[in-house]
Amino acid sequence: MVLEKIQKENDIKKLTPEELELLKDEIRQFLIESISVTGGHLASNLGVVELTMALHLCFNLPKDKIVWDVGHQSYTHKILTGRKDGFSSLRQYGGMSGFPKADESDCDCFNTGHSSTSISAGLGLATARQVTGEDYHVVSVIGDGALTGGMAYEALNNASSVKGNFIIVLNDNNMSISENVGGISQYLSGFRTADAYRDLKNNVMNSLNHIPIYGERMVKHIRNTKSSIKQLFIPGMFFEEMGIIYLGPVDGSDIKEMCRVFDEAKRVDGPVLVHVLTKKGAGYGPAERYPSRFHGAEPFVIETGLPKNKRTKANYTDVFSTVMKKLGERNPKVVAITAAMADGTGLRRFHRNFPDRFFDVGIAEAHATTFAAGLAKAGLIPVFAVYSSFLQRAFDQILHDVCIQNLHVIFAIDRAGLVGSDGETHQGVFDLSFLSLIPNLSILSPKNRWEMADMVRFAVGFQYPIALRYPRGEAYEGLKEFLEEMEQKMPSDITLETFSSDGSQVSFTMRVSSKSAAANALIQLRTFESLATVTTTGLEEAEDGTVAMSVICTYANPAPLDNTEE
């Protein structure tokens, strides 16, 4: 096998063109076989096999720096830097990370895990190169999805200031190659980067500027005319107008052509963007047909693409999905928001049934939060479903735009708590800390599937900022007895204002019509077979005569501690 010849970085440069053709197929087969056992990000990695090979052929690692945005497409990069044997422990405790990791290899120049960061990081490396006087290339690889993040545009806006070569590779896996631009784009790629062209353009403009009175007018007219024509016929002018030379689009399956374009890009004294068209899941039929399913795949059967371990019980995301659909049917003001994660957060069903009330804003959590605030201000009930690790990117917006205004925005925080396989960049262990210090925000966390459903319904009717945080994985089905007794024995005129449980005790605040009603409710609670003790911790009478009573109860049969690993 050709793959066995790759033991360390730059070994790929020793291969013949014939061997390179074999290598790309062997890498794909290896990835499919390996990830079918361990799970991992398959579709994105299959799409960039040739792109990664071209980068490794054209650049000298670890001297040259490649920054992978998000990094879940870096598996081929890991293989080409001698880490093939590590795939048996991929995404396992003490094993190989599913993302770039500087502790693993000097060829991973920057740790990543969240999107839209690579251009900023690459710009920092390129600027540091200028300050220190070193000589190396910097390449930032970013996908078309990650390019929806505002941080990417902030970096693009700043990129024109960089001194020396800085290459941005746009991995576009959502577009096909257009025949009407293929020929001219290839021509322009070589022509516009030629020293003679750049020198000629600068000399002409400088000469015209020196013509008295009319010179500046002529330059302005030429530039305006040129710009209008370019916008019509030349791709990538958005980047050109930001001071970034655009090359492409180039076929992401053609290693030879990509190498040619990368060599052109290396000659540019300044920022240059190479637009590469790839296909997510390329080379594996199920991943090509269902790329989202194979974004973060569980272990699967290669022949069919179906999961090896079929779920028989609902997880918390499933419960959320079901309740959201029902709430959408009952309440036309309920709207749903996702940051490019409709499937992962369980909003696909809501989208399918209520497309006009579903909004995918792209990878833009900060925007999603303030967008939700605007919806709430206009009287709608927005539910922003987001992973815990990504919500932290919107801290300022949660505080300033939602909670200080006390707006009814619901944060459905998936993957709260430990998420082992994705590593430290994806652990949902910080949200509770930073959300707890924000005024006007209530935080809920369910102990079982029934409480999860009730909390989603409660949040919709709450009328104030509220966060519902729940873990990844199967929803706990124990401790149903308390809720059943509550439904059967308690008076119907009771309103639960707060509710929390840690598995051994439950704490809640109820509002009733009078002090006598509070006493009756307390007596009734003490008949619950599921409760060992019932204690009141406070009683407060409102001006309208209603009474709020705080209660702490201990379970007769506490939930057992779960010591199993995910």
N, C-alpha and C positions, 0 to 999 in steps of 0.2 A: 504493500500500500504506500502511496505517495505521502499520506498523512503521517506515517511513521518517520519520515525525513524531517518533520518539523519538531525540533526539540527545544528551540529557543528563538528569541526575536531575530529577525532578518534572515532566518533559514530559507524563507520563501524566495529570496532573491537568487538562490542557487538552483532553482528549478527551471526546467525547460518549458517553452510554451505548451508542449504536449502534456507535460506533468501538471501544469497549472489548470488545464482543462479537467484533468482527472481529480485534482485536489478539490475543486469547488463542489463536485458531486460527492466526494468522500466526506467533506465537511458537513454537507446537508444530511447525508445518511447518518453520520455520527450524532448530529444534533437531534434528529428525530428519534433515534434509538435511545440516546441518553436521557432526553427529557421525557420520553414515554415512561421511564422508570422513576425519575426523581420529581417530575413536574418542573415547571419553569416557564420562562418567556420564549415561546417557540416562534410564533408568526413573525414578530419583528426581527428576530435573528436570521430566519431563513431569507428574509428580504434583502439583507445587507451583506451576504456572503461575498459576492464579487466586489462590492464597494469596499469592504474591509480589506480584501486581498489587494486591490489597487492601491489603497492607502499605504499598506505595508510594503508594497513594491516601490513606491515613489518616495517614501520618507524613511529616515534612519532612526529607529527607536533604540534606546530611550532618549537619545539626544534631542530629536524632534518631539514635539508634544502634541498628542491627540486628546482632545477633551470630548467625551461622549455625553451628549445631553441625556438626562435621565439615567442612561447607562444600561437599560435592560436589553439593548441591541448589541452588547459588547462581547457576546459569547465567542464569535469567530475571532475577535481580537485576542481573547484569552487563549484560544487554541494556538494562534499564530505566535504567541509569546511563551509557548512551552507549558501551558497549564491544562493540557488535554486530560491528564490523569486525575485532575481535581474534580472533574464533572461527576464522578461517582458520589461525591459528598456535596453536590451543588445545593445551596440554600438550606443546609443542615447546620446544626450547632457545631462549631469548630471546623466546619467545612468551607468550601469555596463560596464566596459571595456571588450573588446574582447580578451585582453591579461592580463598576470599577472600584478597585481598592488598592491604594498605594502600599499598604502593608503586604499585599500579595506579590506585587511586581513593580519595579521601577518604571515599567512601560505604562502603568496607570498613573498619569501625572496629576490627576485631580479626582477626588472622590465625588461621585454624583449619586443621585437617587430620586431627586425631584426635577421637574421639567423646567425648561426655559432659562437655564443657568449657564449653558456652555459658552455662549458668545461673551458674556460678562467675564467669565473665568479666563477664557482664551485671550481676551483683550488685556486682562491683568498680566498674564504671562508675557504677552507680546510687548507690553509697556515696560515690564521689568527687564526684559531682554535689552531694550533700548537704554535703560538706566545703568545696567551692569556692563554693557558693552559686549555681551555674549552674541553668538551667532548660531541660531537654530530656527527652524520653522515651527509655527503654531497653527494647528488645525482644530477648529471647533465644528463638530458634527451635530446638527440639529434637525429634527423632523418637522414636517409641515404641521403636525399637531402641536408640538411644543412652540412653534412660531406664533401660535395664538396667544401665548402668555405675554403680558405687558412688559415684563422684564426683558424679554428678547428685543423688543422694539426700543427700549431705553438703551440697550447695549448697541443696537444698530445705529442709533442716533449719535452715539459717542464714538463709533468705530472709525469714522473718517479722520479722527485726530491721531490715529496710531502711526508711528513712524516705522517703516520697514514692512516686510511681507506679513500678512495676516489672512489666512484662508478660512472661509466659512463654507462648509459643505451642507447644503440643504437636501436632506434625504426626503424626497417627496414620493410617498407611496400611495397617493390618492389621485394621480393623474396619469393618463396614457401619453405616449409620445405623439406629438402632433406632426404630421407629415409636412404641413405647409410652413413650419418653422424649422424643421430639422436641418435642411441644407444651409439656409442662411445663418442659423445660429452657429453651426460648425465653422462657417466662414468668418463670422464676426468674432468668434472666440479666439481665433488665431490673429486676426487682423487688429483687433482693438488692443491686444496686449503687446503688439509689436512696438519696439522702441521707436522705430521710425515714425509710426503713426502718432504716438503720443508726442514726440518731439515736434512733428509737423503741426499738429493741432495747437500746441502751446505757442510755437513760433508765429503762426498765422494770427492768433488772437493777440499776442503781444505787439505785433507789427501794426495791426489795425488800431489798437488802443493809442498808439502814438500819433495817429493822424489827427490834426487839429479839428475841433468842432464836431466833425462827422464820424470820427473813429468810434467813439463810444456807442453812438446810435447804430452803426453798422454791426458792431459786436452783439449788441442787445437784440437786433433784428435777426441775426444769424442764429443766436442761441434760442430765441423763441420759435423760430421756424424749425430748427433742428429738433427741439424738444417735442413739438407737436407731431412731426413725422415719426420720430422714434416711438412715441407713445402708441402710434397706430401699428407699426410694423416690427418693432424690436421688442422681444420679451425682456423682462427684468428691469424695466426702466424705473420701477419703484426703488430698487436698490441703487441704480445709477444716480438718481436724484439725491440720494443720501450720501453720495460720494464713494460708493462701493461698486467696483467693476463687477459686472455680471457675466458669467460664462455658462452657456448651456441653452436649453436642457440637454443632458447627455444620458444615454441609455445605461441604466445601472446594472445591466447584465453583461455589458461589453467591457471587459477588463482592459483591453488594449486601448479603447477609446478614452476610458476614464484616466488611464495613465497619461495619455497625450494631453488631456485637458489639465490634469494636475501639474504636469511639467510646465504648461503655459502659465498656470496660476502661480507657481513658485517664482516666476520672473517678475511678477507685479510688485512694484515698490509702494505698498499700501494695502488696504483691505480689498479682498476679492471674494465673491460668492460663486461657488460652483453648484449649479442646480442639477441634481441627480435624480432620475426617475426610477424608482424601484417598485417591486410588487410584494406586498406583505404576504408571508406564507409561501413564497415561491418555491416550487419543487415538491410540495406535499399537498395533494388534492384537498383533504379536509380543511387544512389551514388556509388555503387559497379561497375556499368557499365560505368559511366561517372564521375570518381573521380575529374577530373580537373574542371568540370562544378560546382561541389559542394564544391570546395575548399573555395571560398568566394561566397556563394550563395545569391541571392536575394530572397525575399519572394516567396514561391512556393506552388503549389498544391500537397499535400502529395500523392494522388492516382497516379499521373502521373509523378511528379517531374518537371513539366513545370512551368516557372515563372508565377506568378499571374498577373503581369503588363507587358504585352508584349510591347516591344519597337516598335514604329512606325516611329521614326526618327533616323537618323544616329547620333552617337556620334563622337567625334574627333578621337577616336581610329579606328572606322570604316572607316573614310575618309582616315586615314593614311594607313590602310590595303589595301584599294582599289587602292590607288595611287602607293603603293609599288609593287603590282602585275603588274600594267601597266608599271612601270619603269623597273621591272625585265624582261619583255618581250622586251622592247626597247633597253635596255643597258645591255650587258652581263657582264659588270664590276661591276654592283651593287650587293653587297652581304649584308646579314642581320645577325645580331648577337643578341642573347638574353641570359640573365642570368637566365635560367630555367623558363621563363615566356612567352613562345611563344603565348599562348592563351590570357593572360592578356594584352599584348602589341600589339596584332593584327597581329602577324607575322605568324600565322598558315597557312593562305592562301599562303603566299610567300613560306613557307616551303613545302607545298603540290605541288606547281608548279615548284619550283627550289630547290630541295633537296640538290644538290651539291653546292649551293651557300648560304645555310642556316647553321648557326653554333650555337648550344646551348652549352655553356661552363659550365653550371651548375651555382650554386649560387656563383659566383666569379666575381663581378663587376670590381674589380681592374684588374684582368687578362683579362677580356673582353675588357677593354679600351686599354691596351697595345697590346693585340692581334689585335685589330682594327688598331692600329698604324702600326703594321707590315704589315697588309694587304694593308693599304694605301701606305706604303713605296714601296710596290711591284707593285703599279699601279692600284689596285682595289679601289672601292668606298664603304667602309664599312658604314652601317647604324646600329648603336647600339641603339636598342629600350629598354628603361629602365624607371622604375618609378622614379620620382624625389627624393623621400626619400631614394632610394637605390643608386642613382648616387653619393651622397655625400661620399659614401664609396670608391670612386675612384678619389678623389680630386687630390692626388699627381700624379697619372697616367695621368689625363687630362692635368695638368700643364706641367709635365716634359716630358712625352713620346709623347703627341700629339701636344700641342700648341707651345711649345718652338721650336719644329721641323716644325711647320706650316704645318701639314699634313692634308689632306682632309678626315677627319673623321666627320661623321654626328651623332650627339647625338639627337635622337628622345625621348624627355623627357615627358613621360606620367604622368598624375596625378599631374601636376604642379599647385600650388595653394592649397587651402583648400580642404581636403578630410575628411569630418567630422566624419564619422562613425568609421574609423580606429584609431582615437585618435592621440596623439601628435607624436608618433613614425613614423607615416606614412604621416604626413602633408608635402606637397611639397612647403614649404614656404621659403626654404633656398637656393635653387639652383641659383636663380637670383643674390643673394648677392655674393656667392662665385664664380660663373662663371664670374661675371662682372669684377673681379679683375685680371682675367687671360689674358695675352697678346695674340694677334692674333686670338681670338675667337669672332665670331659674334653670336649674340643672336636674334632669331626671336620669335614672339608670334602672332598667328592669332586672328583676331576679329570675323571671321565667317568660315563656312565650305569651302567656295570657296578660301578664303585666305589661309586656312590650306593646301588645295591641291596644290595651287600655290607655297607655301613655301617649301613643300617637293620637288617639281620639281626643284625649284630654288636652294635648298641646294645641290642636286645631281650635278648640273652644276657649283657650286661656286668655287671649287678647293682649298678651305682653310677650317680650322676647323670651324664648325658651329653647333650651338645648336638650336633646335626647341622645344620650351616648350609649352604645351597645356594642358588644364584642363580635369578633368574627367567629364563625362556627355554629354548631348545632345549638338550637335554643333549648334551654333547660325546661323539662316538663314536670318537675317536682313542685311541691308547695302550692298546689292548686287549692288545697282544702280551705285556706283562709278566704280566698276570693269567693269560693262556692258558698261558704257560710255567710259571708257579707251579703251576697245576693239574696239568700234565703231568709235571713233573720233580721236584717237591719231595716228600719223604716225607709220609705222611698224619698222622704223629704230631706235627706242628708246630702250635703255636698262635700266631697273630698277636695280640699284646697292644696295640700301637699301630701306626698306619699313616698316613702323610701324603705328599703329592706336590705339587710346584709346577709340574709340566710338564717340567722339565729334570732333576730328580732325585727319588728316592723314599727316604723314611726310614721305618724300621719297627723294632719290637722283636719278636723271636720267642722263644717258650719251647719248649725241646726236652728230651728225657729225660736227656741227659748231655752232657759235653764232647765226646765223640767224635761224638755226633749233631750237635752244633753245627758241628764241623769238616766233617762230611759235607755239611751243609746249605750251608755257605759254599762248598765246592768245587762243589756243584751250581749255586749262583747264578752262579758265574763261567763257566758254560757257556751262560748265557742270551744269545741273539742280540740281544735288545732292550736289553741293558745294556752300557755301555762300561767302567765301573769298578765294583768292589764293595769297600767298605771297612768293617771292623768298628770301632766306636767304644766298645765296652764289652762286658764279659762278667761276669755275676754268677751265682754258684751259690747256690741256696736250700738250706735245711736238709733238704728231701726229696730232694735230689740233682738236681733239675731245674735247667736253666741258661737264663738270659735273655740273649740276645745282641742288641745294637743294631747296625744295619747302615745305611749310606748308599750308595746306588747312583745313578749318573748314566745317563740314557738314551742309547742310541746315536743315536736320532733324536728329539731334543726336540720337544715340541709347538710349532708356530709361534705367535708372538704374535698375538692377536686384536685388531686395531685398528679393527674395524668398529663402528659405532654401532648401538644397538638401534633 
